[in-house]
Amino acid sequence: MAKFYVQSGSLRGIVDCFDSECAGVWAVNRVMDRIASLPATDAPMDDDQPWEEEHDIGMFALEDSIRISEKGFDRDDCEVLDTHMAFVHWHQLKKAIDAMHQQWDEM
């Protein structure tokens, strides 16, 4: 596996993946993991303090594209993936894993 430098918006990370597309899906997964870990609450939000700071949770924000390179961050020769397409691939993967999990639970 190769090492990829992945960046988009506030996300910067290094990941070992089979290819750049997998690295893009990893970026989406990092964001979705943070969202899934948020506590469910019906409490009103305080507009004076960002929710992430109030709950000591760092959030990531992705841009319209994800930049991926095997050479380092901030490279002009990086591969650029569409964030929406990376999210679609992540969602398809999640649906497949959820279906397998459900089948195993029914055994």
TORPA-4810 file (N, C-alpha, C, O; in nm, 3 decimals):
<nodes>
NODE_1_0.084_-0.118_0.000_0.000_0.000_0.000_0.088_0.124_0.000_0.201_0.124_0.049_M
NODE_2_0.034_0.228_-0.056_0.107_0.354_-0.066_0.061_0.451_0.042_-0.049_0.438_0.097_A
NODE_3_0.146_0.548_0.071_0.114_0.654_0.167_0.059_0.772_0.087_0.121_0.816_-0.010_K
NODE_4_-0.058_0.824_0.130_-0.119_0.938_0.063_-0.136_1.054_0.160_-0.174_1.035_0.276_F
NODE_5_-0.106_1.172_0.112_-0.128_1.296_0.186_-0.260_1.352_0.136_-0.274_1.385_0.018_Y
NODE_6_-0.357_1.362_0.226_-0.493_1.398_0.188_-0.529_1.531_0.255_-0.507_1.549_0.375_V
NODE_7_-0.584_1.624_0.176_-0.625_1.751_0.233_-0.747_1.807_0.161_-0.761_1.797_0.040_Q
NODE_8_-0.834_1.865_0.242_-0.953_1.932_0.191_-1.010_2.014_0.305_-1.036_1.961_0.413_S
NODE_9_-1.030_2.142_0.284_-1.084_2.227_0.390_-0.995_2.221_0.512_-0.874_2.247_0.504_G
NODE_10_-1.054_2.188_0.626_-0.977_2.182_0.751_-0.916_2.045_0.778_-0.851_2.025_0.881_S
NODE_11_-0.936_1.949_0.688_-0.883_1.813_0.705_-0.749_1.800_0.635_-0.735_1.831_0.517_L
NODE_12_-0.652_1.753_0.710_-0.520_1.716_0.656_-0.481_1.587_0.725_-0.482_1.579_0.847_R
NODE_13_-0.448_1.487_0.646_-0.410_1.360_0.707_-0.324_1.277_0.614_-0.320_1.300_0.493_G
NODE_14_-0.258_1.181_0.673_-0.175_1.087_0.598_-0.234_0.949_0.621_-0.262_0.910_0.734_I
NODE_15_-0.253_0.875_0.511_-0.317_0.745_0.523_-0.250_0.647_0.426_-0.207_0.685_0.317_V
NODE_16_-0.241_0.521_0.467_-0.195_0.414_0.380_-0.318_0.354_0.312_-0.408_0.304_0.379_D
NODE_17_-0.322_0.359_0.180_-0.435_0.308_0.102_-0.385_0.240_-0.024_-0.269_0.254_-0.063_C
NODE_18_-0.476_0.166_-0.089_-0.443_0.101_-0.215_-0.431_0.200_-0.329_-0.347_0.183_-0.417_F
NODE_19_-0.515_0.306_-0.328_-0.510_0.404_-0.435_-0.566_0.538_-0.385_-0.613_0.549_-0.272_D
NODE_20_-0.559_0.638_-0.472_-0.603_0.772_-0.432_-0.753_0.779_-0.407_-0.798_0.856_-0.321_S
NODE_21_-0.832_0.700_-0.480_-0.977_0.700_-0.457_-1.009_0.651_-0.316_-1.095_0.708_-0.249_E
NODE_22_-0.941_0.548_-0.272_-0.959_0.499_-0.134_-0.920_0.607_-0.034_-0.984_0.622_0.070_C
NODE_23_-0.816_0.682_-0.064_-0.773_0.790_0.024_-0.881_0.898_0.033_-0.902_0.955_0.140_A
NODE_24_-0.949_0.926_-0.078_-1.059_1.023_-0.077_-1.176_0.974_0.006_-1.237_1.051_0.079_G
NODE_25_-1.208_0.845_-0.005_-1.315_0.787_0.075_-1.277_0.790_0.223_-1.362_0.812_0.309_V
NODE_26_-1.149_0.770_0.253_-1.102_0.779_0.391_-1.129_0.918_0.447_-1.170_0.932_0.562_W
NODE_27_-1.106_1.023_0.366_-1.129_1.161_0.411_-1.276_1.180_0.448_-1.307_1.237_0.553_A
NODE_28_-1.366_1.132_0.363_-1.509_1.143_0.393_-1.541_1.064_0.520_-1.619_1.111_0.603_V
NODE_29_-1.483_0.947_0.535_-1.509_0.866_0.653_-1.465_0.936_0.781_-1.533_0.927_0.883_N
NODE_30_-1.351_1.005_0.776_-1.304_1.081_0.893_-1.409_1.183_0.937_-1.438_1.197_1.055_R
NODE_31_-1.466_1.254_0.838_-1.567_1.355_0.868_-1.693_1.289_0.923_-1.750_1.335_1.022_V
NODE_32_-1.736_1.182_0.858_-1.859_1.116_0.901_-1.844_1.050_1.038_-1.940_1.044_1.115_M
NODE_33_-1.725_1.001_1.070_-1.700_0.947_1.205_-1.719_1.054_1.311_-1.776_1.028_1.417_D
NODE_34_-1.672_1.175_1.283_-1.688_1.285_1.379_-1.835_1.319_1.396_-1.880_1.344_1.508_R
NODE_35_-1.910_1.321_1.287_-2.053_1.352_1.296_-2.125_1.243_1.374_-2.211_1.273_1.456_I
NODE_36_-2.091_1.118_1.349_-2.157_1.007_1.419_-2.126_1.006_1.568_-2.205_0.954_1.647_A
NODE_37_-2.014_1.064_1.608_-1.976_1.064_1.749_-2.039_1.179_1.828_-2.023_1.188_1.949_S
NODE_38_-2.111_1.267_1.759_-2.174_1.379_1.829_-2.286_1.329_1.918_-2.365_1.243_1.877_L
NODE_39_-2.295_1.381_2.038_-2.404_1.338_2.126_-2.537_1.394_2.076_-2.545_1.508_2.031_P
NODE_40_-2.640_1.312_2.086_-2.774_1.358_2.050_-2.827_1.445_2.163_-2.820_1.408_2.280_A
NODE_41_-2.880_1.561_2.127_-2.931_1.651_2.229_-3.044_1.735_2.172_-3.045_1.770_2.054_T
NODE_42_-3.139_1.766_2.256_-3.248_1.856_2.219_-3.228_1.993_2.279_-3.314_2.081_2.266_D
NODE_43_-3.114_2.012_2.345_-3.088_2.140_2.410_-3.069_2.249_2.305_-3.009_2.224_2.200_A
NODE_44_-3.120_2.369_2.332_-3.100_2.478_2.235_-2.952_2.513_2.223_-2.877_2.504_2.320_P
NODE_45_-2.913_2.554_2.103_-2.773_2.589_2.080_-2.749_2.734_2.119_-2.834_2.820_2.097_M
NODE_46_-2.635_2.759_2.178_-2.594_2.893_2.216_-2.521_2.955_2.097_-2.414_2.908_2.058_D
NODE_47_-2.578_3.060_2.039_-2.519_3.121_1.921_-2.389_3.196_1.951_-2.315_3.229_1.859_D
NODE_48_-2.360_3.223_2.078_-2.240_3.297_2.113_-2.115_3.210_2.110_-2.004_3.261_2.093_D
NODE_49_-2.131_3.079_2.127_-2.016_2.990_2.131_-2.037_2.877_2.031_-2.142_2.811_2.034_Q
NODE_50_-1.942_2.852_1.941_-1.957_2.742_1.847_-1.981_2.610_1.920_-1.922_2.583_2.025_P
NODE_51_-2.069_2.527_1.864_-2.106_2.400_1.927_-1.985_2.312_1.950_-1.975_2.246_2.054_W
NODE_52_-1.891_2.312_1.855_-1.773_2.226_1.868_-1.690_2.265_1.990_-1.639_2.179_2.062_E
NODE_53_-1.676_2.397_2.013_-1.598_2.443_2.129_-1.671_2.411_2.259_-1.609_2.368_2.356_E
NODE_54_-1.802_2.430_2.259_-1.881_2.405_2.380_-1.868_2.259_2.423_-1.866_2.230_2.543_E
NODE_55_-1.860_2.168_2.327_-1.854_2.025_2.357_-1.714_1.967_2.338_-1.696_1.846_2.342_H
NODE_56_-1.616_2.054_2.316_-1.476_2.013_2.301_-1.459_1.907_2.193_-1.390_1.807_2.213_D
NODE_57_-1.524_1.930_2.079_-1.514_1.837_1.968_-1.461_1.914_1.848_-1.518_2.015_1.808_I
NODE_58_-1.352_1.866_1.790_-1.300_1.929_1.670_-1.369_1.872_1.547_-1.372_1.751_1.527_G
NODE_59_-1.424_1.959_1.466_-1.494_1.915_1.346_-1.408_1.945_1.223_-1.324_2.035_1.225_M
NODE_60_-1.430_1.868_1.119_-1.365_1.890_0.992_-1.467_1.948_0.895_-1.585_1.915_0.902_F
NODE_61_-1.422_2.032_0.806_-1.505_2.081_0.698_-1.431_2.054_0.568_-1.317_2.096_0.551_A
NODE_62_-1.496_1.985_0.476_-1.436_1.955_0.348_-1.474_2.061_0.245_-1.581_2.122_0.254_L
NODE_63_-1.387_2.081_0.149_-1.416_2.169_0.036_-1.483_2.088_-0.075_-1.513_1.971_-0.056_E
NODE_64_-1.507_2.149_-0.189_-1.568_2.081_-0.302_-1.478_1.974_-0.362_-1.525_1.886_-0.434_D
NODE_65_-1.350_1.982_-0.334_-1.256_1.883_-0.386_-1.162_1.836_-0.275_-1.141_1.905_-0.175_S
NODE_66_-1.108_1.717_-0.297_-1.012_1.657_-0.205_-0.881_1.643_-0.283_-0.878_1.582_-0.390_I
NODE_67_-0.773_1.700_-0.229_-0.643_1.696_-0.294_-0.560_1.583_-0.232_-0.546_1.574_-0.110_R
NODE_68_-0.506_1.499_-0.319_-0.434_1.379_-0.274_-0.302_1.369_-0.347_-0.295_1.383_-0.469_I
NODE_69_-0.196_1.343_-0.270_-0.062_1.330_-0.327_0.016_1.223_-0.253_-0.006_1.200_-0.134_S
NODE_70_0.105_1.158_-0.324_0.196_1.063_-0.260_0.327_1.132_-0.221_0.415_1.069_-0.162_E
NODE_71_0.339_1.261_-0.252_0.465_1.332_-0.228_0.460_1.430_-0.111_0.564_1.467_-0.058_K
NODE_72_0.341_1.473_-0.070_0.332_1.567_0.041_0.211_1.658_0.028_0.136_1.651_-0.070_G
NODE_73_0.193_1.743_0.127_0.082_1.838_0.127_0.114_1.958_0.038_0.229_1.987_0.008_F
NODE_74_0.008_2.027_-0.003_0.018_2.153_-0.078_0.099_2.139_-0.206_0.177_2.228_-0.241_D
NODE_75_0.080_2.029_-0.277_0.153_2.003_-0.401_0.068_2.048_-0.520_-0.052_2.025_-0.523_R
NODE_76_0.132_2.111_-0.617_0.063_2.150_-0.740_0.034_2.028_-0.829_-0.058_2.032_-0.911_D
NODE_77_0.111_1.921_-0.812_0.094_1.802_-0.894_0.005_1.696_-0.829_0.014_1.578_-0.861_D
NODE_78_-0.081_1.739_-0.737_-0.167_1.644_-0.667_-0.285_1.601_-0.755_-0.318_1.667_-0.853_C
NODE_79_-0.345_1.490_-0.718_-0.467_1.446_-0.783_-0.584_1.513_-0.712_-0.582_1.526_-0.589_E
NODE_80_-0.683_1.556_-0.786_-0.798_1.625_-0.728_-0.922_1.539_-0.749_-0.958_1.507_-0.863_V
NODE_81_-0.987_1.502_-0.639_-1.109_1.423_-0.644_-1.228_1.510_-0.605_-1.215_1.598_-0.521_L
NODE_82_-1.341_1.485_-0.667_-1.464_1.555_-0.633_-1.515_1.502_-0.499_-1.534_1.381_-0.484_D
NODE_83_-1.539_1.590_-0.403_-1.583_1.548_-0.270_-1.718_1.477_-0.278_-1.740_1.379_-0.207_T
NODE_84_-1.807_1.527_-0.362_-1.939_1.462_-0.375_-1.925_1.317_-0.419_-1.991_1.228_-0.365_H
NODE_85_-1.839_1.291_-0.517_-1.821_1.154_-0.565_-1.756_1.066_-0.458_-1.792_0.949_-0.444_M
NODE_86_-1.663_1.121_-0.382_-1.603_1.045_-0.272_-1.709_1.011_-0.168_-1.709_0.902_-0.111_A
NODE_87_-1.801_1.105_-0.142_-1.910_1.078_-0.048_-2.002_0.970_-0.103_-2.046_0.882_-0.028_F
NODE_88_-2.032_0.974_-0.232_-2.117_0.870_-0.293_-2.053_0.733_-0.276_-2.121_0.637_-0.239_V
NODE_89_-1.924_0.723_-0.302_-1.854_0.595_-0.285_-1.855_0.551_-0.138_-1.874_0.433_-0.109_H
NODE_90_-1.834_0.646_-0.046_-1.838_0.614_0.096_-1.977_0.562_0.134_-1.988_0.464_0.207_W
NODE_91_-2.081_0.627_0.084_-2.218_0.587_0.117_-2.250_0.447_0.064_-2.313_0.367_0.133_H
NODE_92_-2.206_0.418_-0.058_-2.228_0.285_-0.114_-2.156_0.178_-0.031_-2.211_0.070_-0.007_Q
NODE_93_-2.035_0.209_0.011_-1.960_0.116_0.094_-2.030_0.094_0.228_-2.040_-0.019_0.276_L
NODE_94_-2.078_0.201_0.289_-2.147_0.191_0.418_-2.274_0.108_0.404_-2.304_0.025_0.491_K
NODE_95_-2.350_0.129_0.297_-2.472_0.051_0.276_-2.439_-0.097_0.262_-2.511_-0.182_0.316_K
NODE_96_-2.333_-0.130_0.190_-2.293_-0.270_0.172_-2.252_-0.333_0.305_-2.289_-0.446_0.335_A
NODE_97_-2.176_-0.259_0.384_-2.133_-0.311_0.515_-2.253_-0.328_0.607_-2.262_-0.429_0.678_I
NODE_98_-2.346_-0.232_0.607_-2.466_-0.244_0.689_-2.550_-0.365_0.648_-2.605_-0.433_0.735_D
NODE_99_-2.560_-0.391_0.517_-2.637_-0.507_0.470_-2.572_-0.637_0.515_-2.641_-0.730_0.557_A
NODE_100_-2.439_-0.645_0.507_-2.369_-0.765_0.554_-2.389_-0.784_0.704_-2.413_-0.895_0.751_M
NODE_101_-2.380_-0.674_0.778_-2.398_-0.681_0.923_-2.538_-0.732_0.956_-2.553_-0.814_1.047_H
NODE_102_-2.638_-0.685_0.885_-2.776_-0.728_0.910_-2.792_-0.876_0.879_-2.858_-0.948_0.954_Q
NODE_103_-2.732_-0.924_0.770_-2.739_-1.064_0.736_-2.673_-1.151_0.844_-2.726_-1.257_0.878_Q
NODE_104_-2.561_-1.109_0.897_-2.493_-1.186_1.001_-2.575_-1.188_1.129_-2.577_-1.289_1.199_W
NODE_105_-2.644_-1.078_1.160_-2.727_-1.073_1.279_-2.846_-1.167_1.269_-2.896_-1.215_1.371_D
NODE_106_-2.893_-1.194_1.145_-3.008_-1.282_1.125_-2.969_-1.428_1.127_-3.058_-1.514_1.130_E
NODE_107_-2.842_-1.460_1.126_-2.798_-1.601_1.127_-2.814_-1.662_1.262_-2.782_-1.779_1.282_M
</nodes>
